[in-house]
């Protein structure tokens, strides 16, 4: 971002691995399960990285709230943090989002296949029911 002085030393990537839970698809969806976290990701998607204060200035939430949501996203592995001294600049982990997207696509394809199979089964069941309705039943003596 242009507001970073050119004299700043490069930030080191403090966390390249998730610190908790987010390695499974349900954990990732849970991390995305709050509107504020979606808003934070939208803010981060418009820049290379941003500190908490910059995110607060773009959203109508308290700094402590933003910090809590940043921690959830960070723990899920969806965002990372560049640290230099007391300054933390958050960024979207594109590798994690690509992985999340691939896992989500696989899940949706699996569900689509299952739904298609159920529709075929339901269609067959209806056909079987129609055949039974068309066939006269023998009365018991």
Secondary structure, 3 states (H helix, E strand, C coil): CCCCCCCCCCCEECCCCCCCCCCCHHHHHHHCCCHHHHHHHHHHHCCCCEEHHHHHHHCCCCHHHHHHHHHHHHHCCCEEEEEECCEEEEEECHHHHHHHHHHHHHHHHHHHHHHHHHHHHHHHHHHHHHHHHHCCCCCCC
